Amino acid sequence: MAASMRLMRFGGKKSPYYRIVVSDRRFARAGKFIDQVGTYDPKKNPAEVRFKEEKTIQWLRKGAQPTSTVRQLLIRSGISKKSAEGKTE
């Protein structure tokens, strides 16, 4: 099973709100997911990103591949650096 970390869109028209989820790559964007690891609200100023840090690092170590957008959010929040440090231990 190839797992990926991706955004799952919620909210109404012109007011998006996203959950950051781990899902099987074969499922649709708004389909079944394995675990929720965070949220992203681009409408706030500045945009609000929240991760469940332990879960996120655990899934990255298991091999979940983040999409390009989620990768940028991980870099901005500093979690990608923490997960990389854990791999070298």
Beta strands, then each sheet from edge to edge (+ up, - down):
strand 1: 3-12
strand 2: 15-24
strand 3: 35-41
strand 4: 48-51
strand 5: 65-66
sheet 1: 4+ 3- 2+ 1- 5-
end
